Amino acid sequence: MPKKRVEPEGRSTVRSLLRLWPYVRPVRKRLFGAALIAIVASCIGLVIPLVLKWIVDGPIADHAPGGVALGALYLLLLGIAEALLFGVRRWLVARPLAGVEAAMRADLYRHLQRLPVAFHDRWPSGQLLSRGTTDLMLIRMFLAFPLTFLLVNGVTVLVGFVILLMQQWVLGLVLLVPVVPLVLLCSVFETKYSVVARTAQDQVGDLTTVVEESVLGIRIVKGFGRHRSQSLAFRALARRLRTTELGKARLLAGIWALITTIPELAIGAALVLGAVQVADGGLSAGTLVAFLSTALALRWPVESIGFLLAMSQESATAAERFFEVMDVPEETDAPDAADAGAPAPKGPSGHGEMVFEGVEFRYPDAAAGSAPVLSRIDLRIRPGETMALVGATGCGKTTLTALVPRLHEATAGRITLDGRDIATMPREELRALVSVAFEEPTLFSASVGENVLMGAEGAGEDELRRALAVAQADFVHDLPEGTGTQVGEQGLSLSGGQRQRLALARAVVGRPRFLVLDDPLSALDVHTETLVEAALRQVLRDTTAIVVAHRPSTVMLADRVALLSEGRITAVGTHQELLRSSPEYAWLMSGAGSTPEEVLAEDAFPEPPGEGRPVPDVPAEKGRIR
């Protein structure tokens, strides 16, 4: 989980929001047009006090009812024009801003697909979901309202004060007095609110993560009766978020109260001073009415500053969170990757060789000086050979297999396929050559056929039927809509064994040259396992494969076995050779609670019959042991 970022010193709201310009640029004409229309509409509102001045000093002073009626008509037309212009502004920005949000969301999703697996290992999915939903909504709202009205209100206040000073400059100066304290208050508010806004948005991500995990793990929650503990965990996070949101509300309420009170005091002072001038005959009643009407018309542009600044801060924080992800470097290929490396050898003798040469790996966030997960891995898998990878839990088997399709990058050494260093191969080409099936089968909310055909671009119905047959997944034909049946989120409508067979079918549908299988039979019952093994042997004859194995039945699929211990390959040989020569291997295959040395001493795995000893109780016909 990423650490919560502390608000950096020198953070600039403007700089954060300016990063949105590449997305806004295609719709800039509409946005500028909408802003211009809003400015015109707002300035029309400032004309209304001038019409009131004319009515008071003219028709009303002259007792001319016809003039009053004409003035009322002018006011009505100005009000209608103002309303229509604001409506047009809303129409102008709605469609393009929806497009901006959609473009940002599409870019975020595309970028997430291209980020290294190590990134996804560190980041909770809820944090990423909140960035693609809540944060982008805040940005769209900023572009639709605060961005426009910060400009519109600024121009309106400027034009309004020019009108006030032209009407009566002394009273205008009275209204200018609050400007300095308001600027200082807004600066303090902006600094404090940005920190709270960031905290709240991070907490929304944490809450989203808990909800997602609870939904995906609902079987565990129900199976162990953990409703109460999950509810308490959710409630604690919700209360923390509520506290933060209340802090935001207090800040906003405080700035709103001050921004409202200070101008009201200035308007009150101007009213008293103006009334004295009217009584002394130094100011006309119409001018005082117009002045006060203009001042009141400026109340909303001034009072909305706090609200607009709050939305701007939340949007700036949302933009920061969005670009935090977008700034993470994607997986990239070397510039000469397409041309690098030796060409793949032709013919059966050189087709499908996989070689590990001095391979080491440590995770990017590992502590300095810590031992690598894998150290000096040297292993050669011959063309068409199946190599079983055996080792104790946590020894690095899955990590080693993840290096082949470059889900992780080796930190030293190299891996070659048919003589080509995979680090110099474009990932698209590499992943077309290498197919994978993981121990935990992942299915998507799509049809059975779509899930399987994800394993080979351009594969059709014939390939689908063959892959299903190989994986002994013919059960799909009994589903309500056959291969068109939707499997639901994570494929949880299917059993574990069914999901694993579909994942295996996905791995073999493209007839890959290299196959990486991470304990592919772990969730199968004994009878289905026997059928899948028989079919899988046919596939393994035509490909070079590395298979992570935990059980003897899986090992028997392999030609040779590599023993991985403490991040190193400590032994390579056939199943029977390692039973005789490696106490650790014999111990792993026995499933005994004794130590490796005790297992070997107790003759837990006797030598083969050729040396006068019986073979362990594993059917010989199940393997391809040579």
C-alpha positions as CSV (number, residue, x, y, z in Angstrom):
1,M,0.0,0.0,0.0
2,P,1.4,3.4,-1.0
3,K,2.4,5.7,1.8
4,K,0.1,8.6,2.4
5,R,1.8,11.6,0.9
6,V,2.5,14.6,3.1
7,E,1.6,17.9,1.4
8,P,4.8,19.1,-0.1
9,E,6.1,22.6,0.7
10,G,5.8,25.0,-2.2
11,R,2.9,23.1,-3.7
12,S,1.2,25.1,-6.4
13,T,-2.5,24.7,-7.1
14,V,-2.1,26.5,-10.4
15,R,0.8,24.2,-11.4
16,S,-1.1,21.1,-10.6
17,L,-4.2,22.3,-12.6
18,L,-2.1,23.4,-15.6
19,R,-1.1,19.8,-16.1
20,L,-4.6,19.2,-17.3
21,W,-4.0,21.5,-20.3
22,P,-3.3,18.7,-22.8
23,Y,-6.7,17.2,-22.1
24,V,-8.5,20.6,-22.2
25,R,-6.7,21.9,-25.3
26,P,-9.0,20.1,-27.8
27,V,-12.1,21.8,-26.3
28,R,-10.5,25.1,-25.4
29,K,-12.6,27.1,-27.9
30,R,-15.8,25.9,-26.4
31,L,-14.5,26.6,-22.9
32,F,-13.3,30.1,-23.8
33,G,-16.6,30.8,-25.6
34,A,-18.6,29.6,-22.6
35,A,-16.5,31.8,-20.3
36,L,-17.0,34.8,-22.5
37,I,-20.7,34.2,-22.6
38,A,-20.7,33.9,-18.8
39,I,-18.8,37.2,-18.5
40,V,-21.3,39.0,-20.7
41,A,-24.2,37.5,-18.7
42,S,-22.6,38.6,-15.4
43,C,-22.0,42.1,-16.8
44,I,-25.6,42.3,-17.8
45,G,-26.4,41.9,-14.2
46,L,-24.3,45.0,-13.5
47,V,-26.4,47.0,-16.0
48,I,-29.5,46.5,-13.9
49,P,-28.4,48.9,-11.1
50,L,-27.9,51.6,-13.8
51,V,-31.4,51.1,-15.0
52,L,-32.6,51.4,-11.4
53,K,-30.8,54.7,-11.1
54,W,-32.5,56.0,-14.3
55,I,-35.9,54.9,-13.0
56,V,-35.4,56.5,-9.6
57,D,-33.8,59.8,-10.8
58,G,-36.1,60.0,-13.8
59,P,-39.7,58.6,-14.0
60,I,-40.1,58.2,-10.2
61,A,-38.7,61.7,-9.5
62,D,-40.8,63.2,-12.3
63,H,-43.9,61.1,-11.3
64,A,-44.1,59.5,-14.7
65,P,-45.7,56.1,-14.5
66,G,-45.1,55.3,-18.2
67,G,-41.4,55.7,-17.7
68,V,-41.5,53.3,-14.7
69,A,-43.3,50.7,-16.8
70,L,-40.7,51.1,-19.5
71,G,-37.9,50.7,-17.0
72,A,-39.6,47.6,-15.6
73,L,-39.6,46.2,-19.2
74,Y,-35.9,46.9,-19.6
75,L,-35.2,45.0,-16.3
76,L,-37.3,42.0,-17.4
77,L,-35.5,41.8,-20.7
78,L,-32.1,42.1,-19.0
79,G,-33.0,39.3,-16.6
80,I,-34.2,37.0,-19.4
81,A,-31.0,37.7,-21.4
82,E,-28.9,36.9,-18.4
83,A,-30.7,33.6,-17.7
84,L,-30.5,32.6,-21.4
85,L,-26.8,33.3,-21.6
86,F,-26.0,31.2,-18.5
87,G,-28.1,28.4,-20.0
88,V,-26.1,28.6,-23.3
89,R,-22.9,28.5,-21.2
90,R,-24.0,25.3,-19.5
91,W,-24.9,23.7,-22.8
92,L,-21.6,24.6,-24.4
93,V,-19.4,22.9,-21.7
94,A,-21.5,19.8,-20.8
95,R,-20.6,17.6,-23.8
96,P,-16.9,18.5,-24.3
97,L,-16.1,18.2,-20.5
98,A,-17.7,14.7,-20.5
99,G,-15.3,13.9,-23.3
100,V,-12.4,15.3,-21.3
101,E,-13.3,13.0,-18.4
102,A,-13.7,10.0,-20.7
103,A,-10.3,10.7,-22.3
104,M,-8.6,10.9,-18.9
105,R,-10.2,7.8,-17.7
106,A,-9.3,5.9,-20.9
107,D,-5.7,7.1,-20.6
108,L,-5.6,6.0,-16.9
109,Y,-6.9,2.5,-17.8
110,R,-4.5,2.1,-20.7
111,H,-1.6,3.3,-18.5
112,L,-2.5,0.8,-15.7
113,Q,-2.4,-2.1,-18.2
114,R,1.2,-1.1,-19.1
115,L,2.6,-0.6,-15.7
116,P,4.9,-3.2,-14.2
117,V,3.5,-5.9,-12.0
118,A,5.6,-4.6,-9.1
119,F,3.5,-1.4,-9.2
120,H,0.2,-3.4,-8.8
121,D,1.8,-5.4,-6.0
122,R,2.3,-2.2,-4.0
123,W,-0.9,-0.2,-4.8
124,P,-4.3,-1.2,-3.3
125,S,-6.9,-1.5,-6.1
126,G,-9.3,0.8,-4.1
127,Q,-6.8,3.7,-4.4
128,L,-6.6,3.2,-8.2
129,L,-10.4,2.9,-8.5
130,S,-10.9,6.2,-6.6
131,R,-8.5,7.9,-9.0
132,G,-10.5,6.7,-12.0
133,T,-13.9,7.7,-10.5
134,T,-14.1,10.2,-7.7
135,D,-11.0,12.2,-8.7
136,L,-11.9,12.5,-12.3
137,M,-15.4,13.6,-11.4
138,L,-13.9,16.4,-9.2
139,I,-11.7,17.5,-12.2
140,R,-14.7,17.6,-14.5
141,M,-16.7,19.6,-12.0
142,F,-13.8,22.0,-11.7
143,L,-13.6,22.5,-15.4
144,A,-17.3,23.0,-15.6
145,F,-17.8,25.5,-12.8
146,P,-14.9,26.9,-10.7
147,L,-12.5,27.3,-13.7
148,T,-15.1,29.4,-15.5
149,F,-16.4,31.3,-12.5
150,L,-13.0,32.2,-11.0
151,L,-12.5,34.1,-14.2
152,V,-16.1,35.4,-14.6
153,N,-16.3,36.5,-10.9
154,G,-12.9,38.2,-11.1
155,V,-13.9,40.2,-14.2
156,T,-17.3,40.9,-12.7
157,V,-15.8,42.3,-9.5
158,L,-13.3,44.4,-11.5
159,V,-16.0,45.9,-13.7
160,G,-18.3,46.3,-10.7
161,F,-15.7,48.3,-8.8
162,V,-15.0,50.5,-11.8
163,I,-18.8,51.3,-11.9
164,L,-18.8,51.9,-8.2
165,L,-15.9,54.3,-8.3
166,M,-17.4,56.1,-11.3
167,Q,-20.7,56.6,-9.4
168,Q,-19.2,57.7,-6.1
169,W,-15.4,57.2,-5.6
170,V,-15.5,57.8,-1.8
171,L,-18.1,55.1,-1.2
172,G,-16.1,52.9,-3.7
173,L,-13.0,53.2,-1.6
174,V,-15.0,52.2,1.5
175,L,-15.9,48.9,-0.3
176,L,-12.2,48.4,-1.3
177,V,-11.0,48.3,2.3
178,P,-11.9,44.6,2.9
179,V,-9.8,43.5,-0.1
180,V,-6.5,43.1,1.8
181,P,-7.9,41.0,4.8
182,L,-9.9,38.9,2.3
183,V,-6.7,38.1,0.3
184,L,-4.8,37.1,3.4
185,L,-7.7,34.9,4.7
186,C,-8.0,33.1,1.3
187,S,-4.3,32.4,1.3
188,V,-4.4,30.8,4.7
189,F,-7.6,28.9,3.8
190,E,-6.0,27.5,0.6
191,T,-3.0,26.2,2.4
192,K,-5.0,24.4,5.2
193,Y,-7.8,23.2,2.9
194,S,-5.3,21.5,0.4
195,V,-3.9,19.3,3.2
196,V,-7.3,18.2,4.4
197,A,-8.6,17.7,0.9
198,R,-5.7,15.4,0.1
199,T,-6.2,13.4,3.3
200,A,-9.9,13.0,2.5
201,Q,-9.3,11.7,-1.0
202,D,-6.7,9.2,0.2
203,Q,-9.1,8.0,2.8
204,V,-11.8,7.5,0.2
205,G,-9.4,5.2,-1.6
206,D,-8.8,3.2,1.6
207,L,-12.5,2.9,2.1
208,T,-13.0,1.7,-1.5
209,T,-10.3,-0.9,-1.0
210,V,-12.1,-2.3,2.0
211,V,-15.4,-2.4,0.2
212,E,-13.9,-4.1,-2.8
213,E,-12.1,-6.7,-0.7
214,S,-15.2,-7.5,1.3
215,V,-17.2,-8.0,-1.8
216,L,-14.6,-10.2,-3.5
217,G,-14.0,-12.1,-0.3
218,I,-17.7,-12.5,0.7
219,R,-17.4,-16.3,0.8
220,I,-14.7,-16.0,3.4
221,V,-16.6,-13.4,5.4
222,K,-19.7,-15.5,5.5
223,G,-17.9,-18.8,5.9
224,F,-16.0,-17.6,9.0
225,G,-18.8,-15.4,10.3
226,R,-16.6,-12.3,10.2
227,H,-19.5,-9.9,9.4
228,R,-19.0,-8.0,12.6
229,S,-15.2,-7.6,12.4
230,Q,-15.5,-6.5,8.7
231,S,-18.2,-4.0,9.7
232,L,-16.1,-2.7,12.5
233,A,-13.1,-2.2,10.2
234,F,-15.3,-0.4,7.7
235,R,-16.9,1.7,10.4
236,A,-13.5,2.8,11.7
237,L,-12.4,3.9,8.2
238,A,-15.8,5.6,7.6
239,R,-15.5,7.5,10.9
240,R,-12.0,8.6,10.1
241,L,-13.3,9.9,6.7
242,R,-16.2,11.5,8.4
243,T,-13.9,13.3,10.8
244,T,-11.8,14.6,7.9
245,E,-14.9,15.7,6.0
246,L,-16.1,17.6,9.1
247,G,-12.8,19.3,9.3
248,K,-13.2,20.4,5.7
249,A,-16.7,21.6,6.5
250,R,-15.4,23.6,9.4
251,L,-12.7,25.3,7.3
252,L,-15.2,26.1,4.6
253,A,-17.8,27.4,7.1
254,G,-15.2,29.6,8.7
255,I,-13.9,31.2,5.5
256,W,-17.5,31.5,4.2
257,A,-18.5,33.3,7.4
258,L,-15.6,35.7,7.2
259,I,-15.9,36.3,3.5
260,T,-19.6,37.1,4.0
261,T,-19.3,39.2,7.2
262,I,-16.4,41.5,6.1
263,P,-18.0,42.7,2.9
264,E,-21.4,43.1,4.6
265,L,-19.8,45.4,7.2
266,A,-18.3,47.5,4.3
267,I,-21.6,47.7,2.6
268,G,-23.3,48.8,5.8
269,A,-20.7,51.5,6.3
270,A,-21.2,52.7,2.7
271,L,-24.9,52.7,3.2
272,V,-24.7,54.9,6.3
273,L,-22.2,57.3,4.6
274,G,-24.3,57.4,1.4
275,A,-27.5,58.1,3.3
276,V,-25.7,61.1,5.0
277,Q,-24.6,62.4,1.6
278,V,-28.1,62.1,0.2
279,A,-29.5,63.9,3.2
280,D,-26.9,66.7,2.7
281,G,-27.8,66.9,-1.0
282,G,-24.4,65.8,-2.2
283,L,-25.7,62.6,-3.7
284,S,-28.9,61.7,-5.6
285,A,-31.2,59.0,-4.3
286,G,-30.9,57.2,-7.7
287,T,-27.1,57.1,-7.4
288,L,-27.3,55.7,-3.9
289,V,-29.8,53.0,-5.1
290,A,-27.6,52.2,-8.0
291,F,-24.5,52.1,-5.9
292,L,-26.0,49.8,-3.3
293,S,-27.6,47.6,-6.0
294,T,-24.2,47.2,-7.7
295,A,-22.5,46.4,-4.3
296,L,-25.2,43.8,-3.6
297,A,-24.8,42.3,-7.1
298,L,-21.1,41.9,-6.2
299,R,-21.9,39.9,-3.1
300,W,-22.1,36.5,-4.8
301,P,-18.9,36.9,-6.8
302,V,-17.1,37.8,-3.6
303,E,-18.8,35.4,-1.2
304,S,-18.3,32.5,-3.7
305,I,-14.5,32.9,-3.5
306,G,-14.3,30.4,-0.6
307,F,-16.5,27.8,-2.3
308,L,-14.6,28.2,-5.6
309,L,-11.2,28.0,-3.9
310,A,-12.3,24.8,-2.0
311,M,-13.4,23.1,-5.2
312,S,-10.2,24.3,-6.9
313,Q,-8.1,22.8,-4.1
314,E,-10.0,19.5,-4.3
315,S,-9.5,19.4,-8.1
316,A,-5.8,20.2,-7.8
317,T,-5.4,17.4,-5.3
318,A,-7.4,15.1,-7.7
319,A,-5.1,16.1,-10.5
320,E,-2.0,15.4,-8.4
321,R,-3.4,11.9,-7.5
322,F,-4.2,11.2,-11.2
323,F,-0.7,12.2,-12.3
324,E,0.9,10.3,-9.5
325,V,-0.2,7.2,-11.3
326,M,0.3,8.6,-14.8
327,D,3.9,9.6,-14.0
328,V,4.9,6.0,-13.1
329,P,7.0,4.8,-16.0
330,E,5.4,2.1,-18.1
331,E,7.1,-1.1,-19.1
332,T,9.3,-0.1,-22.1
333,D,11.4,-2.1,-24.6
334,A,14.9,-1.1,-25.6
335,P,14.9,1.2,-28.6
336,D,16.5,-1.5,-30.7
337,A,14.5,-4.3,-29.3
338,A,12.8,-5.1,-32.5
339,D,16.2,-5.8,-34.2
340,A,18.3,-7.0,-31.2
341,G,19.2,-10.6,-30.5
342,A,20.1,-13.4,-32.8
343,P,17.4,-14.8,-35.0
344,A,15.5,-17.8,-33.8
345,P,17.1,-21.0,-35.1
346,K,15.3,-22.9,-37.7
347,G,14.3,-26.6,-37.6
348,P,13.4,-28.9,-34.8
349,S,16.9,-29.1,-33.3
350,G,17.0,-25.4,-32.3
351,H,13.3,-24.8,-31.9
352,G,12.3,-24.0,-28.3
353,E,15.4,-23.8,-26.1
354,M,15.1,-21.9,-22.9
355,V,18.3,-21.0,-21.0
356,F,18.8,-19.2,-17.6
357,E,22.4,-17.8,-17.3
358,G,23.4,-16.4,-13.9
359,V,19.9,-15.0,-13.3
360,E,19.4,-13.0,-10.1
361,F,16.3,-11.2,-8.9
362,R,15.5,-8.9,-6.0
363,Y,12.3,-6.9,-5.6
364,P,12.7,-3.1,-6.3
365,D,11.6,-2.1,-2.8
366,A,13.8,-4.7,-1.1
367,A,16.0,-3.3,1.7
368,A,19.5,-2.4,0.7
369,G,22.0,-5.2,1.3
370,S,19.2,-7.8,1.6
371,A,19.8,-11.2,0.0
372,P,18.2,-11.6,-3.5
373,V,15.2,-13.8,-3.9
374,L,16.9,-15.7,-6.7
375,S,20.7,-16.0,-6.9
376,R,22.9,-17.3,-9.8
377,I,20.2,-19.4,-11.5
378,D,21.8,-21.5,-14.3
379,L,19.4,-23.8,-16.1
380,R,19.0,-25.1,-19.6
381,I,15.7,-26.5,-20.9
382,R,16.1,-28.4,-24.2
383,P,13.7,-27.9,-27.1
384,G,10.5,-29.8,-26.5
385,E,11.5,-30.7,-22.9
386,T,9.3,-30.3,-19.9
387,M,11.2,-29.2,-16.8
388,A,9.5,-29.5,-13.4
389,L,10.5,-26.8,-10.8
390,V,10.3,-28.1,-7.3
391,G,11.1,-26.5,-4.0
392,A,9.8,-25.6,-0.5
393,T,7.2,-22.9,-0.1
394,G,8.7,-19.4,-0.5
395,C,11.9,-20.5,-2.2
396,G,11.1,-18.4,-5.3
397,K,9.5,-20.8,-7.8
398,T,6.7,-18.5,-8.9
399,T,9.1,-15.6,-9.0
400,L,11.4,-17.5,-11.3
401,T,8.6,-18.4,-13.7
402,A,7.4,-14.8,-13.7
403,L,10.7,-13.7,-15.1
404,V,10.2,-15.7,-18.4
405,P,7.3,-13.5,-19.7
406,R,9.0,-10.5,-18.0
407,L,6.3,-9.9,-15.5
408,H,9.3,-9.0,-13.4
409,E,12.7,-8.0,-14.8
410,A,15.8,-10.0,-13.8
411,T,18.2,-7.8,-11.9
412,A,21.3,-9.7,-13.2
413,G,22.1,-12.4,-15.7
414,R,19.9,-13.2,-18.7
415,I,17.2,-15.5,-20.0
416,T,17.3,-16.6,-23.6
417,L,14.7,-18.2,-25.8
418,D,16.2,-19.9,-28.9
419,G,19.4,-17.9,-28.3
420,R,17.7,-14.5,-28.0
421,D,17.9,-12.5,-24.8
422,I,14.3,-11.8,-23.7
423,A,15.4,-8.4,-22.4
424,T,16.0,-7.3,-26.0
425,M,12.8,-8.7,-27.3
426,P,9.7,-6.5,-27.6
427,R,7.2,-7.6,-25.0
428,E,4.5,-8.1,-27.5
429,E,6.6,-10.6,-29.4
430,L,7.8,-12.3,-26.2
431,R,4.4,-12.8,-24.8
432,A,3.2,-14.2,-28.1
433,L,5.9,-16.9,-27.7
434,V,5.4,-17.6,-24.0
435,S,2.0,-18.6,-22.6
436,V,1.3,-18.8,-18.8
437,A,-1.1,-20.4,-16.4
438,F,-1.0,-19.4,-12.8
439,E,-1.9,-21.3,-9.7
440,E,-4.7,-18.9,-8.9
441,P,-6.8,-18.9,-12.0
442,T,-8.2,-15.5,-12.8
443,L,-11.3,-15.2,-15.0
444,F,-13.0,-12.0,-16.2
445,S,-16.6,-10.9,-16.3
446,A,-17.0,-12.3,-19.8
447,S,-18.1,-15.4,-21.6
448,V,-16.3,-18.7,-21.3
449,G,-15.1,-18.5,-24.9
450,E,-13.8,-14.9,-24.5
451,N,-11.9,-15.9,-21.4
452,V,-10.2,-18.8,-23.2
453,L,-9.5,-16.9,-26.4
454,M,-7.7,-14.2,-24.5
455,G,-4.7,-16.6,-24.7
456,A,-4.3,-16.1,-28.4
457,E,-5.1,-13.1,-30.5
458,G,-7.0,-14.1,-33.6
459,A,-7.8,-17.6,-32.5
460,G,-11.2,-19.0,-33.6
461,E,-13.7,-21.7,-32.8
462,D,-11.5,-24.6,-33.8
463,E,-8.7,-23.5,-31.5
464,L,-11.2,-22.9,-28.7
465,R,-12.6,-26.4,-29.0
466,R,-9.2,-27.9,-29.1
467,A,-8.0,-26.0,-26.0
468,L,-11.1,-27.0,-24.1
469,A,-10.6,-30.6,-25.0
470,V,-6.9,-30.5,-23.9
471,A,-7.9,-28.9,-20.6
472,Q,-10.7,-31.5,-20.1
473,A,-13.1,-28.5,-19.9
474,D,-15.9,-30.0,-21.9
475,F,-18.2,-29.2,-19.0
476,V,-18.7,-25.8,-20.7
477,H,-20.9,-27.4,-23.3
478,D,-23.4,-28.3,-20.5
479,L,-23.6,-24.7,-19.4
480,P,-26.8,-22.7,-20.2
481,E,-25.3,-21.0,-23.2
482,G,-22.3,-23.2,-23.8
483,T,-19.1,-21.2,-24.5
484,G,-21.2,-18.0,-24.6
485,T,-22.1,-18.4,-20.9
486,Q,-21.1,-15.4,-18.8
487,V,-18.9,-16.7,-15.9
488,G,-19.4,-13.6,-13.6
489,E,-16.9,-11.6,-11.7
490,Q,-13.7,-13.6,-11.0
491,G,-15.5,-16.7,-12.4
492,L,-16.9,-17.4,-9.0
493,S,-20.0,-19.1,-10.5
494,L,-17.6,-22.0,-11.4
495,S,-15.8,-24.4,-9.1
496,G,-12.1,-24.0,-8.4
497,G,-11.3,-27.0,-10.7
498,Q,-13.4,-25.6,-13.5
499,R,-11.7,-22.2,-13.3
500,Q,-8.3,-23.9,-13.3
501,R,-9.2,-25.9,-16.4
502,L,-10.3,-22.8,-18.2
503,A,-7.1,-21.1,-17.3
504,L,-5.2,-24.1,-18.6
505,A,-7.2,-23.9,-21.8
506,R,-6.3,-20.2,-22.2
507,A,-2.6,-21.1,-21.8
508,V,-2.6,-23.7,-24.6
509,V,-5.1,-22.2,-27.0
510,G,-2.4,-20.5,-29.0
511,R,-0.1,-23.5,-29.4
512,P,2.7,-21.6,-27.7
513,R,6.4,-22.4,-28.3
514,F,7.1,-21.9,-24.6
515,L,4.7,-22.8,-21.8
516,V,5.0,-21.7,-18.1
517,L,2.6,-23.5,-15.8
518,D,2.4,-22.7,-12.0
519,D,1.1,-25.8,-10.4
520,P,-1.7,-26.1,-13.0
521,L,-3.4,-29.2,-11.4
522,S,-3.7,-28.1,-7.8
523,A,-7.5,-27.6,-7.8
524,L,-8.5,-30.8,-9.7
525,D,-9.9,-33.9,-8.2
526,V,-8.1,-37.2,-8.8
527,H,-10.1,-38.4,-11.7
528,T,-10.1,-35.1,-13.6
529,E,-6.4,-34.7,-12.8
530,T,-5.7,-38.0,-14.6
531,L,-7.7,-36.9,-17.7
532,V,-6.0,-33.5,-17.8
533,E,-2.5,-35.1,-17.4
534,A,-3.2,-37.4,-20.3
535,A,-4.3,-34.5,-22.5
536,L,-1.5,-32.2,-21.3
537,R,1.1,-34.7,-22.2
538,Q,0.0,-34.3,-25.9
539,V,0.5,-30.5,-25.6
540,L,3.9,-30.8,-23.8
541,R,5.3,-32.9,-26.6
542,D,5.0,-29.9,-28.9
543,T,6.3,-27.2,-26.6
544,T,9.1,-26.3,-24.2
545,A,7.6,-26.1,-20.8
546,I,8.6,-25.2,-17.2
547,V,6.1,-26.5,-14.7
548,V,6.0,-25.5,-11.0
549,A,5.1,-28.7,-9.2
550,H,4.2,-29.5,-5.6
551,R,2.9,-33.1,-6.0
552,P,4.5,-36.2,-7.5
553,S,1.7,-36.5,-10.0
554,T,2.6,-33.2,-11.5
555,V,6.3,-34.0,-11.4
556,M,5.6,-37.1,-13.4
557,L,4.6,-34.9,-16.4
558,A,8.2,-33.7,-16.7
559,D,11.3,-35.0,-18.5
560,R,13.6,-33.6,-15.8
561,V,13.3,-31.9,-12.5
562,A,15.1,-28.8,-11.1
563,L,15.3,-28.4,-7.3
564,L,15.1,-24.8,-6.2
565,S,16.4,-24.2,-2.7
566,E,17.0,-20.8,-1.0
567,G,17.0,-19.0,-4.3
568,R,19.4,-21.4,-6.1
569,I,19.1,-24.4,-8.3
570,T,20.8,-27.1,-6.2
571,A,20.0,-30.2,-8.3
572,V,18.8,-31.2,-11.7
573,G,17.9,-34.6,-12.9
574,T,15.1,-37.1,-13.5
575,H,12.6,-37.8,-10.7
576,Q,14.2,-41.0,-9.8
577,E,17.7,-39.6,-9.9
578,L,16.8,-36.9,-7.5
579,L,15.0,-39.3,-5.2
580,R,18.3,-41.2,-4.8
581,S,20.7,-38.2,-4.6
582,S,18.8,-35.3,-3.0
583,P,17.5,-35.6,0.6
584,E,15.6,-32.4,0.3
585,Y,13.9,-33.5,-2.9
586,A,13.0,-36.9,-1.3
587,W,11.6,-35.0,1.7
588,L,9.5,-32.7,-0.5
589,M,8.0,-35.6,-2.5
590,S,7.4,-37.7,0.6
591,G,5.3,-35.1,2.4
592,A,6.8,-36.4,5.7
593,G,7.2,-34.3,8.8
594,S,10.8,-35.5,9.2
595,T,13.8,-33.5,8.1
596,P,15.3,-34.3,4.7
597,E,18.2,-36.1,6.2
598,E,15.9,-38.3,8.3
599,V,13.8,-39.2,5.3
600,L,16.8,-40.3,3.4
601,A,18.2,-42.2,6.3
602,E,14.9,-44.0,6.8
603,D,14.9,-45.1,3.1
604,A,11.6,-43.3,2.6
605,F,12.3,-43.4,-1.1
606,P,14.1,-46.6,-2.1
607,E,16.2,-47.0,-5.2
608,P,14.6,-48.2,-8.4
609,P,14.2,-51.9,-9.1
610,G,17.1,-52.0,-11.5
611,E,19.3,-51.6,-8.4
612,G,17.4,-54.2,-6.4
613,R,15.0,-51.8,-4.7
614,P,11.2,-51.2,-5.4
615,V,9.9,-48.1,-7.1
616,P,7.9,-45.6,-5.0
617,D,4.1,-46.0,-5.3
618,V,3.6,-43.8,-8.4
619,P,2.3,-45.3,-11.6
620,A,5.1,-45.4,-14.1
621,E,2.8,-44.9,-17.1
622,K,1.9,-41.4,-15.8
623,G,5.2,-39.8,-16.6
624,R,7.5,-39.3,-19.5
625,I,10.6,-40.0,-17.4
626,R,13.6,-41.0,-19.4
